[in-house]
Amino acid sequence: MRSLVPCPGLLLAAGLALLWPVQVFSQSCVWYGECGMASIGKRYNCEYSGPPKPLPKDGYDLVQEICPGLFFDDVSLCCDVQQLQTLKNNLQLPLQFLSRCPSCFYNLLNLFCELTCSPQQSQFLKITETRNYTDPITKKTKVDVIGLQYYIGQSFANAMYNACRDVEAPSSNDKALGLLCGKDARDCNATNWIQYMFNKDNGQAPFTIMPVFSDTPIYGMKPMNNATKSCNESVDDVTGPCSCQDCSITCGPKPQVPPPPAPWLIFGLDAMSVIMWIFYMGFLLVFFRKYFIAWCYRKLHFVSEFTPNDANIAASVNARDQGEASCCDHLGVAFESCLKQGFTRWGSFCVRKPVLVLFCSLVFIGVCSLGLVFMSLTTNPVDLWSAPNSQAYLEKKYFDTHFGPFFRTEQLIIRAPNTSQHTYQPYPSGSDVPFGSPLDKGILHQVLDLQTAIEQITASYNNETVTLQDICLAPLSPYNNNCTIMSVLNYFQNSHSVLDHEIGDDFYVYADYHTHFLYCTRSPTSLNDTSVLHDSCLGTFGGPVFPWLVLGGYDEQNYNNATALVITLPVNNYYNNTEKLQRALAWEKEFISFVKNYKNPNLTISFSAERSIEDEINRESNSDVVTILISYAVMVLYISITLGHIKSYRRFLVDSKISLGIAGILMVLSSVVCSLGLFSYIGIPLTLIVIEVIPFLVLAVGVDNIFILVQTFQRDKRLQGETVDKQLGRILGEVAPSMFLSSFSETVAFFLGALSPMPAVRTFSLFAGMAVFIDFLLQITCFVSLLGLDIKRQEKNKLDILCCVRITEDRTSPQPSESYLFQFFKNVFSPFLLKDWMRPTVITVFVGILSFSIAVVNKVEIGLDQSLSMPDDSYVLDYFTSLNQYLHAGPPVYFVLEGGLDYTSLDGQNMVCGGMGCNNNSLVQQIFNAAQIKNYTRIGFAPSSWIDDYFDWIKPQSSCCRIYNMTDQFCNASVVDASCVHCRPLTPEGKKRPRGKDFMKFLPMFLSDNPNPKCGKGGHASYSSAVNIQNNSTEVGATYFMTYHTVLHTSSDFIDAMRKARMVATNITESLGLQDKNYRVFPYSVFYVFYEQYLTIVGDTIFNLGISLGAIFLVTAILLGGDLWSSVIMCVTIAMILVNMFGVMWLWGISLNAVSLVNLVMSCGISVEFCSHITRAFAMSLKGSRVARAEEALSHVGSCVFSGITLTKFGGIVVLAFARSQIFQIFYFRMYLAMVLLGATHGLIFLPVLLSYLGPAVNKAKSHATQE
């Protein structure tokens, strides 16, 4: 007879028969033998009301195997051998799913053995309907039993259900009762489970058996109420109780979700906010108290009320210059003198020998630029964001090596907005079932047409045709070459005819696609839907299609309410095979083009291919090239125009310095090119972030120095008898130490930043440090020579750019002049800023801003929303929206057990498996426990377990594992051959798990066995890649156990999912005692390698910014001649800028990630430009008071900083606001604008005021030398 499927109906088909309502005897039958055909493959039993008959001896093995409780005395039963064989065949699939819990299956066998063969049948079976049947061979008339009542003890039914309700189906991540109850396992109970199994509408029972539940005799019948086994009891001496995974009462306390960390509150408010408010109030109290005391002291001791309220008021103006100079003072003067003399000589040389200097500079640039021949660009996101020695990178490498790289994913999310929801009315009865709009048959046909068209897409690569068949994932290849397509249409084998398959008459439709859909969403691994349709639920690729992967927008597990269909096409990935990878990329390109151009007014499609994000990022970068070029053009134009000091309209082209400004810009770009070339020589690849960010950084540094040098010359008066080369040498001697201080501080800070473990930050730091240093070298060589040539041109009244043309004016040397901006800073801004009432106001405001920023620094979000990397008009944005709105399952996660465990030993098996006899803290059990609290662990389902399915597959009671008795070769369960025998004998020893050589002998057979109607446990489709068999099939190496994360929407969700999965894996490793072994358990999901950076990004940020500040402090202290206090003040100001950057990030919704960290490191460097020149100018000033020195420093350097870096950068940044890319708008426009505004306000407002209060004293050695 044809075997049935993994459904309750399978059990029904056990050859149920009918009984006449006759007088009950102590031993009396209601049927015996099989009679007429009920349906294809199913027969009625023959009515028989006599005593039980002795079973022929050829049936003894069968009864011992199936119904051992009936093997006693002369084995007189109410069934013959054929009925026993039918019962065995029909119990094969239930055996495969329920026998992992022996007591559950024992009770189920009890139910059907009593029904089919019990010698006391007449006590609890009552025939309700019969019909005559004529045997076609003997021509005798017999009676078919076609209606029956089965009186079952309610306590028996409840006990059977309780023993089975927790049993897992490992390959489907679901409860086994979900396959056997006709409804979701959550809605199944003892009564409706048995009713469904005995209902002919399930497609398996030949007729309906009406179960009657009662614990007491009723209507003259004595209910079958045999003894049962609870799931925590052993059935015999061989088997043990069910595992915790299959029997909750054997478990300890259920895993409890740890309480969320209590928010840090003070007085019911955010603690950081309260603390910083208290700090700010305390600071204001102390500060203004001291200020008031100082004001009173000034009133008492000074006549003028305008005497500066300065820290020096207690002494005379010159009191600080009295006394002996310290060693540090002398050292500082000596060091400053050496720097000044060295740069003076060098400047004079560059002006005297411009041709030699320019030639050597060009040769240097050319040699460095040749390195671009060896340039390589890193675009692989894995290499960009994950360090080669990071945990996620190494785990990914291990997974790819042992199991192959994670497949590429092409996915469509389809809605039917113009189609209404409809209602399905089950036949013959049942509640109406609403079906979502995309589950309309017409829509499904249209989606199937789309899916078929996608399968037929062809691409061309190297003059070869590439189809989906060439690149897709086909798990059963070469036996089944169908591509894996995770689609609801695969419930219908991607066939229009199967979708249209229905059974009915002129009045009713008994079953159609609704029936099949409802069954398959409950039992995706079934090969027969148990309805009258008898269609398979398995996809054409040979594997199950889980509903949570192919349906979206439903509530809870009501899949029929789905509002979206999800089609996923996994494509083989190739990291080390460029040829095959290019073929896949070529097909994906055609796929994207096809779906973009696909038109169907009834369907709304969101889609993405594996290459989509990279393609869109490249398109975005290309589209913003114009914006970036305009940004740089604005900065170049500004520099070219403002660098000159125009005295009159007629002399515009004489006094302008357009060519000099362009030359300065070219030097900046040359320094970037040199940096790229030098590192390309040594094989360090560059990244897009280097190309996009470093020119901005170096331009900021370079332009600032250019303005300082040129504007200092413009304000300088040439001494009597002084030549141009000596004048420029003298000016370079004055300003070059400040330029050297800023550039070298940034260079060292960036190079030390290369210690960062983050590849993107490390690469940026290396290239930035080298570019800044080369830019400084070019400025004190090439630019000085060009400046000298430009001065000579100007003195000869030759036009800028057109240097051969001269205007007819008397030659006059350029007269020193002060620009309007310089005069504004000197006469207006500096005096106003340093007024007595303004200085405390500035301190109050800036400390308040700092307090606010510290209060919110821990509230800055971590991560990067991948939608921000997409252009505004990208189709991928729509896909991301649909992904978040409709999907109900997150990414797959694999718990990998590294090679080393002895799977052939009982202890080794118990450490891993989740079935009977396995440890309660086994790997599978712990993942199962984690899935019970999925809202905390973000593990959504119980794991698929190859080892548990292998144990079910190899059981001698099952027909799955068979071999040819002559060759020992594997014999598939679907093969009908007398020479095929069970792999293991039906003995107490054979029923135990395989160990030693037996385990390894049959494991390859399991992994190569395709699922079929007689054995749904074949492991080829589900586990062929999950197990590494090594050393000539003598041992198991690395293996994995797969499940899924819950739906993950935001970066914090992804980060938390990875953190929790690692926590679970660590607990497994520790509880199994593997921490001292050379192997462990680790989780792997495709996104881990990108999100691991966020687990340590706070520490990385502190490290990078801390080491940069430390480097700046060290270099500043050395180059200022040991002036530690000036270094401290400058670093404090830079630190305030960085902290305030975090405040801006929180206010402006900018998250902390690798991109923003690079910008923070860059802002640290740019802040040096804003602060170092003013700090050094203050330290070198010999004015009498701190206020006067601060005013002098701000007057002389402030205008250069403002016109150089501030206005230049501001003009270029504003253009970035018009970029199409969200990532440019957020991480470049917003952060660049913030770093320039914060740098300018702190460097030009806060720092001078701070120096006026706390600045270092005048260098006594320098003061004495000046007086002498």
Secondary structure, DSSP 8 states (H G I E B T S, - for coil): -----SSHHHHHTTT-B--------SS--SEEEEEEEEETTEEEEEE--S--EE--GGGHHHHHHH-GGG--TT-EESS-HHHHHHHHHHTHHHHHHHTTSHHHHHHHHHHHHHHHH-TTHHHHEEEEEEEEEE-TTT--EEEEEEEEEEEE-HHHHHHHHHHHTT-EEGGGTEETHHHHSSS-GGG--HHHHHHHHT-GGGSS-SS-EEEEE-SS-BTTB--B------TTS-SSSSS----TTT-GGGS-S-----------EETTEEHHHHHHHHHHHHHHHHHHHHHHHHHHHHHHH-S-TTS---TTTTS-TTGGG-S---HHHHHHHHHHHHHHHHHHHHHHHHHH-HHHHHHHHHHHHHHHHGGGGG--EE--HHHHHS-TTSHHHHHHHHHHHHH----EEEEEEEE-TTS--EEE--SSS---EEE-GGGSHHHHHHHHHHHHHHHT-EEEETTEEEEHHHHB--TTTTT------B-GGGGGTT-HHHHT--EE-SS-EEE-HHHHHHHHHH-TT-SS-SSTT----S-TTSS---HHHHEES-BTTBGGG--EEEEEEEE---SS-HHHHHHHHHHHHHHHHHHHH---TT-EEEEE-TTHHHHHHHHHHHHTHHHHHHHHHHHHHHHHHHSS----STTHHHH--HHHHHHHHHHHHHHHHHHHHHHHHTT--EEHHHHHHHHHHHHHHHHHHHHHHHHHHHH----TT--HHHHHHHHHHHHHHHHHHHHHHHHHHHHHHTT-S-HHHHHHHHHHHHHHHHHHHHIIIIIHHHHHHHHHHHHTTB-SS-TT-B-SS----------HHHHHIIIIIHHHHTSTTHHHHHHHHHHHHHHHHHHHGGGS-BS--GGGGSBTT-HHHHHHHHHHHH-----EEEEEE-TT--TTSHHHHHTT--STT--TT-HHHHHHHHHHTHHHH-B-S--B-HHHHHHHHH-TTSSSSEEETTT--B--TT---TTEEESS-SSTTTTS---THHHHHHHHHHHH---BTTBTT--HHHHTTTEEEETTTTEEEEEEEEEEB----SHHHHHHHHHHHHHHHHHHHHHTT-TTSS--EEEE-TTHHHHTHHHHHHHHHHHHHHHHHHHHHHHHHHHTTS-HHHHHHHHHHHHHHHHHHHHHHHHHT--BSHHHHHHHHHHHHHHHHHHHHHHHHHHH---SSHHHHHHHHHHHHHHHHIIIIIHHHHHHHHHHTT-SBHHIIIIIIIHHHHHHHHHHHIIIIIHHHHHHHH-----HHHHHHHH-
